[in-house]
Amino acid sequence: MSVDVLLGLQWGDEGKGKIVDFLADKYDFIARYQGGPNAGHTIYLNGDKFVLHTIPSGIFHDKIGNIIGNGVVINPITLLAEIKNLEAAGVDVRTRLFIAKKASLILPTHIELDKASEQKRGDAKIGSTLRGISPAYMDRTGRNAVKIGEIFSNNFQDKYESLRDKHIEMITSMGYTTDLSKEKEWLESLEILKAYTFIDCEQFVNDKLKSGKKILAEGAQGAMLDIDYGTYPFVTSSNTIAGGVCAGLGVAPQKIKEVYGITKAYCTRVGSGPFPTELHDDIGEKLRKEGGEFGATTGRPRRCGWIDFVALRYACMLNGVTKLCITKIDVLNNFDKIGYCNQYRTHSGATADMPSYLTDDIKPEVEFVNGWNTNIEVGSEFSSLNDNVKNYVALLERNIGVKANLVSVGPGRDELFELA
């Protein structure tokens, strides 16, 4: 069988967790292929809110396996806390979770390095979540990483202490002091995690595909935060695009079939970096309030703005999106006019293509359509909705070039329309 991919098309926070949860019953396994606990996939179930940072969003479904892939970086304290929260809610995590042995560990000193590096940048801060993600990926590419599967080896403690001491030297050289207060809890968390199932991810995934199983690869963050193709340097430290699936899970490109691309009906961004359609006025604040736009991981208020078709076309091109999913369209219920950007103004004229680098002198050309000023009722057919809602979805399809598959109109699992 094949691997389908689900990923965000913006700067993260698109509502991927809910869509994965909705689609999960079509698959045998859900697999995270990159990122770490800087992700925050929010799912509302039976009135309860769950935020998943490392565990895939299919964990609430019986008989569906959930894989933390090779491309993920893992903080065992965060992972164990997440497991305990789910198990307390009655979720059978032990039989549903599979952890790749080659996933890299986030050490307590990675977090300290992250904090020191960001402080040293001063006004030039990247906007890191300070979860140790970047230093962990740097150690991976620098061939220094400690992999989680090594906790079963006799020399694990030596490897850990060697990397820890290297980090302490680096932090000290930057003029900061290392806080090791989490070290004991970190090591104890690893001991507890040994009771869970660890796999050779690439072999496991390919064996399942050969036996006819279906896998949905779940991305974290969003395409515009990709380390190579995002708004560099204000990006994350992994490949968030569909190409990252091959390396993150160990599957060949021809195994990938459908690509679900998730976009909000407007735009948000957390942290620093370019954001052409950002609104600094009362409209932007209204979007933030109506959408509850505060980071699931950091709690930081998200920057808000109108939808950006230039960036979305670029993201769809990079990922080969076959199915478009639109979330949080209900946030726009009470707007008289709704803006959208179809091209940028640059020093050399207007362009509908994404520039190599987004700079402050690149401005959006914003147009407006009529809002619908009414609640969207779930339970009816999409065709019976207010014409302006349907027109807005058609506007997205026309300008992005991909047909809408799902339209989400609320946080609940069933609050959406399946169009195709």
N, C-alpha and C positions, 0 to 999 in steps of 0.2 A: 504494500500500500504506500501512500504518500504522506508527506509532511505538509500540513497547512501552517501558515504563519499569521499571527495577529500582532500588530504593532501600532504605535502612535505616529501620527503624521505631523505633529507640531512640536512643542518644547516640553512634552510630557503632560501628565495630568489630564489626559483625554477621556478617561473613564474606561480604560482597557479591562480592568478587573471585572466590572459588571458584564461586559460583552463576553469575556472568556467564560464566566460563570454561566451565562445564557447558552453559549454554544457547546459547553463541555459534554453534554449528553451524546453528542455526535462522535465523540472521540474515546479512545481507550486510554490515552495518556495526554497530560498537559505538561509541557516542558519549558522551564525558564532557561534561556540560552545565554544571557549576559547580564551585566549590572550586579548590584548588591543591595544592601539595606538602605541605599539612597532612594530606592523605589518605594512607592506607597500605593498599592492597589486596593481600593476601597470597595467593599461589597456589603450590601444591606440584605439581611436574611431574617425573615420573621420578625421584623422590627428592630433587630440588633445590627450594630455596625461593627464590621471587622476590617482591619487594615493589615494587608499582607505585605511584608517587606522582602522576604526571600522565598517563601513557599508559593508555588504556583496557585493560580486562582481556581483550579478545579478541585481543590481539597475538600470541598463541602459535598461532593458527589460520591455516592457509593460506587464501588467497582471501577473507579477511574484512578489510574496511577498518576502521581505527580513527581516529575523529575526536576531536580536542581542540577543543571548541566555543568559541563566542564568550564564554560565561559563565565560562570558566576563567581563572585568573590563573597566569602561567607564569614560573618562575625558570629562565632558560636553562641555568644551571650544573647544576641538578638534572635538568632534562630531558635534557641531553646525557649526563650520567653514567648515567642510566637507559637511554638508547639504547645506549651503549657496552657496558653490562652485558648487555643483551639480544643485541646483535650478537655479543658474545664467546661467547654460548651457542648461536649458530647461528640466531638469529631474524632474518628478513629484514625489518627495521624500515622500511627505505627505501621499499619498495613497499606497505607496509601502513598507513603513518601519514599522516594529513592534519591540518594545523594551521590553525585559523581565523585569518585575518588580524586580526580584531577582538578576539582574546583579549588581555587586558592583561598587560603585563610587570611582574614583581616586580623592582624595582631593589635593589641592595645596600643603599641607604639606607632602603628600606622595612623591611628586616630590622632595621636599626639603630633606626629609629623604633619598631618593635614592641618591641624590648628596652627602650628608654628609657621608653616609655609604661607597660609592665608594671612596671618597677622603680619608677616614680613612684607607682603605685597602692599599693605597699606591701602591707599585709595584705588589701587589697581587690582583689587580682589576679584577673583573669578566668580565668587558666589557659591563656593563649595558647601555641601551639606554637612561637612566636617565629620563624615562617617568613616574616613580612612580609605575611601574608594580609590582615589588617584594614586596614593602611595602604594596600595596593594597591587594595582595594575602595573605600576612602574617596576616593582620587584618582579612581577611575572615576566615582563619583557626584558628585564635585566638579568633574568635567570637566577634570581635569589629567592623566589617565592617558596613558602612552605605549603604543600598541598594537604587538603584535609585527610586524604587517605593515608598520609604518613603518620597519623596518630596511632596506627597499629604497628609501627616499626619500632625497633629497639633504640634507634638513635634520634627519635623525635625530639626529646628534650634538648639534646645537643644542638640540633638544627634550629629549634625555636630560640634558644638562648643566644646563638651566634647572630641570628638576624635581629633579635631584640637589641643586643649590645651595639650592633652597627647603627640601628636607628637612634639609640641614645647618643652616640657620638655625633650624628648628624644634627640632632635637635640641640645639643649643647653648643655645636659650632655656630648655630644661628642665634645663640644668646638666650635660649629658653631652657626651662627645667622640665624633665619628663615626669609625668604623673603615672605611677605604676599601681595605683590603688585597685585597678580592675584585673590585674594579672591573675590573682588567685581564683576569682570567679570565672575568668576566661578558661583557665586550665580545667577547673571542675566541670564547666559546661561541656568541654570536649569529652570528658570521661563519661558523662551521661549520654551524650550523642552516640557513643559507641554501640549502644543497644539498638540503634536504628539501622536501616538497610543501606549499605554502600554498594555502588555498582561501577563497573567499567563502562562508562556512559556510551561511548561510541559503539562498543560491541552490543550492549544491551539494546540501544535504540535500533540498530540495523537488524538485529535478530527479531525484534518485534515487528519491524516493517516487513521482513521476509515472511513472517507468519500471518500477515494480513491485518495487522493492527494499524489503527489510525492515530496519528500524533498531531497535536496542535502546539506549535512553538509560540510561547508567550514572550513578547518583548517588554523591556522596561524602558523608562524615559520616553523619548520620541526621536523621530528621524532628524529633526533640526538640532539635536544634541549629539549626533554621531561624531566620534572623534575625528574622522576623516572628511565627512561631507556636511557637518553641521556648521553653526555660526562660530567657527574657531576664532579665538581660543576659549570662548565661553561655551564649552561643551562638556559632556561627560567623558569618561576614560575608556569607553568600550564602543564597539560597533553596534549601534542600535538598529541599523537597517537590516533588511532581509538577508543580505549577504553574511551577516554575523551568525546566522543559524548554522551554516555549514561548519564553521570553526567551533562554535559554541556547543554543538551537540555531536559533531563528528559524522555528518551526513553529506552525501554528494549533492551538487546543485540540481541534478535531474530528479531528485527525490521530492523537490518542493513543487507544490501544485498551486493551491489557492493562497492569495495574500489578502488578508483583511486589513484595511487601513482605517484607523480610528481618528476622527477629528471632532472637536467641539464645534458647535454652531457659531462660535465666536473664537477668540484667541486669548491664551494666557501664557505667562512665563514667570518662573520663580528665579530670583537671583539676578546677577548682572548679565549684560550682553544686549545686542541689538534686538529691537522689537519694533519694526516699522509702523504697525497699526496701533501701538499703545495709546490709550486715552488717559490724559492727566487731569481730566475734568470730572464733573458730577456724573457724566454718563459712565466713565470708567469705574467710578465708585459704586454706581448702581449695579453694573455687571458683577462686581466683586460681591456685593451684598446679596443680590438675587441668586448668584451661583454658589454662594458659600465658598468663595475662592481663597482658601487657606491651605497650605501644604499639608498633606496627610502624614508626611514624614517629619517635616520641620516645624509646621504650624505657621510658617511665614506667610504673610499676605501675598497673594499672587498679583502680578501686574496684569491688567486686563485691556483688551482692545477688540476691534472689529476683526472679522475673519479675513485671512490673507490668502488669496488664490494664487499669487505668485509662488509663495512658499509651499502651498499644498500641491500645485502641479509639479514642482521640483521634487517633493517627497514621494509623490506617486510614481514619477519617472524612476527614481532611485530604487524603489522597492517593487516595481511591477505590480502595483495594486490591482486586484481583480474585483474586489468587493469593498464598497465604501460604507462605513458605519458612522452615522452622525449622532453625537451625544449632546445632551443638555440643551436641546432646542427649546425646551420649556422655560429656560432662563430668560428667553426673549419674549415671553408672553405679554409683558407690559411695556413694550417699546413702540412708540408711534412710528418711528423710522429706524431702520436697521442698516448699518453701513457695511460695505465690503470693499476690498482693494483688489483690483484686477491688474494693475501695473504700478511700477515705481517711477518716480522722477529722479534722474541722476544728472550729473554735470554734463553728460553727453546726450541727454534727451530721455524720453520715456522708454521703458523696457518692460516687457511682460515675462522676461526670463530672470532667474535668480543670479545676481552678480556673484563673482568669486568671493568677495568679501562685502558684508553689509557694514556700512559706515554711517555716521550720524548725518551726513549730507544727502543720504538716500531717503526720499520722502514718499509716502504712499499717495496714490490718487484714489480718493475715497468717493464712492457713489452710494446712493441710498435707494432702498425699496421700502414699501409700506409694511408696517408690522401688522399683527392680527389682534392685539389687545383683547385676548380671550384665553382661557385655559384650554389646554389640549386634553380631550377626554379619552382615556384608555378604555378599550372594550368595543369601540366602534371601528369601522374600516377606515384605513388611511384615506381612501377616496372620498369619505364623507367629511373630512376635516375642513376647516376654514380655507378658502382658496389661497389666502396669502401664505399660509403654512406650506401648502403644496407648491406654491410658486417659489418659495425660498429654497425648498429641497431641490426643485428643478434648476434653480439658479446655481446651486452648488454642483449638481451633476454636469451642467452645461459648461461651467468654467473650469472644473477640475478634470473633466473628461472620463469619469468613472460613474457607473450607475450605483445608486444607493441600495444597499442590501438591508440595513437595519437603521431605524431612527428611534433613538431613546428619548423618552419624554418625562423621565423621573428616575429616582435612585433605585427603586425596587426592581427585582429580577423580571417581573412581568410588565413593567412600564416601558414598553417599546412596541414598535411596529416592524414586522418583517415584510419587506417589499418584494424580495425576489430570492 
